[in-house]
Amino acid sequence: MTKGILFAFLAFAFFAWGDALVKAIGHGLDPFEVTFFAYILPLLLSPVFMTKGDRVGDLLRWNRPWLMTVRLVFVAASTPLSVMSFRSLPFAEAFAMIFLMPSLVTLLSIVVLKEPVRWRRRLAIGAAFIGVLIVARPGFRELLPGHFAALGCAFSSAVVVITGRMIGHTEKRFTLIGTVFLSTAVASGLLMIPGFEWPTREQWILTVGFATTTFAAQALFTLAAAFAPADRVGAAQYSQILWALAIGAIFFDEWPDLLSLVGIVIVVGSGLFIFAREHARHPDPIPEPIPGEEPDVSSESLPEPRPEPGFRPPARP
């Protein structure tokens, strides 16, 4: 299990550094163009996630087409929205707002799945929204497009989780992983056409770096899920906020004030609580591999792919 948790922390570190590369690209490229080039490489390499019996054609063979369509629309929206938020907001602030996602998952589970939610999780949801208000401080600071993009990313990622629960095990894991790369690349490729500009050499380097970290992070997450239970793997995603604080301060000279730090702590704390409660209701145990044997990486043991940079693989998908 220790090996799986280590892989998980490495995966989310790669996700965080990938988002830092997005921020470094800045406003020089259209966000859809950044997303398109960043997902072409993972799409081309996605066959490495295939297991025995999988075919490339499984990317287009769906057992629940309507649910898959809804899922992929929101998957394709989440990354461009995260790109917009990361390049417009302080790094840690963008992460804090995207981490509102677990609260939105719980709200959607009430409305869509008709799940009962007890008072503890209701209080955690309220605390998360209060934390976001403390971070954004509407009325005291100007609300930027990045704030709305971060909230849109959180909502899109929440819809991906809910549709994933409704899909269950009716789709192959390779289908769920590969279609994330495919739908994001196709949608962003079409939307980038009106504002397309050929990247400069520096932008190419940063974009290829983003693509590489995206693929590496998904691969590490897949390995993590083969060695450790999903609740341990998914909880590691909150380590991204520590990366965000460090990267923002060191590389972008972003030092959050005291109120922002308080809001971040509230959002992350409530998210961790909700995450723990969600996994208590939706356990996904994975046995620890026997020493000397290969881990189980059959299609049923693999995680769902990353939905979005803030909410990485549902515990970035």
Solvent accessible surface area in square Angstrom, and as a share of the most:
residue,aa,sasa,rsa
1,M,61,0.27
2,T,112,0.65
3,K,109,0.46
4,G,0,0.00
5,I,47,0.24
6,L,103,0.51
7,F,44,0.18
8,A,0,0.00
9,F,93,0.39
10,L,75,0.37
11,A,0,0.00
12,F,0,0.00
13,A,13,0.10
14,F,74,0.31
15,F,2,0.01
16,A,0,0.00
17,W,91,0.32
18,G,2,0.02
19,D,0,0.00
20,A,6,0.05
21,L,45,0.22
22,V,2,0.01
23,K,26,0.11
24,A,50,0.39
25,I,12,0.06
26,G,17,0.17
27,H,128,0.57
28,G,41,0.40
29,L,6,0.03
30,D,40,0.21
31,P,12,0.08
32,F,47,0.19
33,E,0,0.00
34,V,1,0.00
35,T,0,0.00
36,F,43,0.18
37,F,37,0.16
38,A,0,0.00
39,Y,2,0.01
40,I,55,0.28
41,L,60,0.30
42,P,0,0.00
43,L,33,0.16
44,L,126,0.62
45,L,67,0.34
46,S,2,0.01
47,P,58,0.36
48,V,97,0.56
49,F,12,0.05
50,M,55,0.24
51,T,35,0.21
52,K,208,0.88
53,G,45,0.43
54,D,8,0.04
55,R,146,0.53
56,V,89,0.51
57,G,32,0.31
58,D,9,0.05
59,L,17,0.08
60,L,135,0.67
61,R,144,0.53
62,W,72,0.25
63,N,109,0.56
64,R,91,0.33
65,P,70,0.44
66,W,208,0.73
67,L,27,0.13
68,M,0,0.00
69,T,61,0.36
70,V,61,0.35
71,R,0,0.00
72,L,14,0.07
73,V,90,0.52
74,F,56,0.23
75,V,1,0.00
76,A,11,0.08
77,A,36,0.28
78,S,0,0.00
79,T,1,0.01
80,P,4,0.03
81,L,41,0.20
82,S,0,0.00
83,V,2,0.01
84,M,56,0.25
85,S,0,0.00
86,F,1,0.00
87,R,41,0.15
88,S,36,0.23
89,L,3,0.02
90,P,56,0.35
91,F,0,0.00
92,A,7,0.05
93,E,11,0.05
94,A,0,0.00
95,F,0,0.00
96,A,0,0.00
97,M,3,0.01
98,I,0,0.00
99,F,3,0.01
100,L,4,0.02
101,M,4,0.02
102,P,8,0.05
103,S,1,0.01
104,L,26,0.13
105,V,5,0.03
106,T,0,0.00
107,L,66,0.33
108,L,32,0.16
109,S,0,0.00
110,I,50,0.25
111,V,101,0.58
112,V,70,0.40
113,L,49,0.24
114,K,157,0.67
115,E,24,0.11
116,P,93,0.58
117,V,9,0.05
118,R,161,0.59
119,W,142,0.50
120,R,100,0.36
121,R,11,0.04
122,R,135,0.49
123,L,117,0.58
124,A,10,0.08
125,I,12,0.06
126,G,33,0.31
127,A,35,0.27
128,A,1,0.01
129,F,73,0.31
130,I,97,0.49
131,G,0,0.00
132,V,11,0.06
133,L,100,0.50
134,I,39,0.20
135,V,0,0.00
136,A,5,0.04
137,R,39,0.14
138,P,54,0.34
139,G,82,0.79
140,F,177,0.74
141,R,88,0.32
142,E,134,0.60
143,L,71,0.35
144,L,60,0.30
145,P,105,0.66
146,G,1,0.01
147,H,8,0.03
148,F,123,0.51
149,A,6,0.05
150,A,0,0.00
151,L,61,0.30
152,G,23,0.22
153,C,0,0.00
154,A,0,0.00
155,F,88,0.37
156,S,5,0.03
157,S,0,0.00
158,A,0,0.00
159,V,17,0.10
160,V,0,0.00
161,V,10,0.06
162,I,5,0.02
163,T,7,0.04
164,G,5,0.05
165,R,67,0.24
166,M,73,0.33
167,I,1,0.01
168,G,31,0.30
169,H,118,0.53
170,T,55,0.32
171,E,8,0.04
172,K,81,0.34
173,R,26,0.09
174,F,1,0.01
175,T,2,0.01
176,L,2,0.01
177,I,0,0.00
178,G,0,0.00
179,T,1,0.00
180,V,2,0.01
181,F,4,0.02
182,L,43,0.21
183,S,20,0.13
184,T,1,0.00
185,A,2,0.02
186,V,80,0.46
187,A,31,0.24
188,S,1,0.00
189,G,12,0.11
190,L,120,0.60
191,L,100,0.50
192,M,22,0.10
193,I,113,0.57
194,P,121,0.76
195,G,39,0.37
196,F,79,0.33
197,E,111,0.50
198,W,176,0.62
199,P,5,0.03
200,T,79,0.46
201,R,203,0.74
202,E,121,0.54
203,Q,29,0.13
204,W,71,0.25
205,I,110,0.56
206,L,28,0.14
207,T,1,0.01
208,V,79,0.45
209,G,20,0.19
210,F,1,0.00
211,A,2,0.02
212,T,68,0.39
213,T,18,0.10
214,T,2,0.01
215,F,36,0.15
216,A,26,0.20
217,A,0,0.00
218,Q,1,0.00
219,A,31,0.24
220,L,30,0.15
221,F,5,0.02
222,T,13,0.08
223,L,69,0.34
224,A,0,0.00
225,A,4,0.03
226,A,2,0.01
227,F,24,0.10
228,A,0,0.00
229,P,25,0.15
230,A,19,0.14
231,D,58,0.30
232,R,119,0.43
233,V,1,0.01
234,G,0,0.00
235,A,37,0.29
236,A,4,0.03
237,Q,2,0.01
238,Y,13,0.05
239,S,15,0.10
240,Q,0,0.00
241,I,11,0.05
242,L,120,0.60
243,W,92,0.32
244,A,0,0.00
245,L,45,0.23
246,A,45,0.35
247,I,3,0.01
248,G,2,0.02
249,A,15,0.12
250,I,128,0.65
251,F,124,0.52
252,F,58,0.24
253,D,111,0.57
254,E,34,0.15
255,W,184,0.64
256,P,46,0.29
257,D,69,0.36
258,L,138,0.69
259,L,93,0.46
260,S,7,0.04
261,L,66,0.33
262,V,61,0.35
263,G,0,0.00
264,I,7,0.04
265,V,105,0.60
266,I,52,0.26
267,V,0,0.00
268,V,18,0.10
269,G,38,0.36
270,S,9,0.06
271,G,1,0.01
272,L,72,0.36
273,F,78,0.33
274,I,0,0.00
275,F,17,0.07
276,A,60,0.46
277,R,91,0.33
278,E,10,0.05
279,H,26,0.12
280,A,74,0.57
281,R,109,0.40
282,H,61,0.27
283,P,93,0.58
284,D,69,0.36
285,P,107,0.67
286,I,20,0.10
287,P,105,0.66
288,E,98,0.44
289,P,31,0.19
290,I,109,0.55
291,P,127,0.80
292,G,91,0.87
293,E,103,0.46
294,E,154,0.69
295,P,22,0.14
296,D,77,0.40
297,V,61,0.35
298,S,52,0.34
299,S,26,0.17
300,E,103,0.46
301,S,13,0.09
302,L,6,0.03
303,P,17,0.11
304,E,27,0.12
305,P,0,0.00
306,R,8,0.03
307,P,1,0.01
308,E,0,0.00
309,P,1,0.01
310,G,0,0.00
311,F,5,0.02
312,R,0,0.00
313,P,0,0.00
314,P,16,0.10
315,A,25,0.19
316,R,0,0.00
317,P,0,0.00
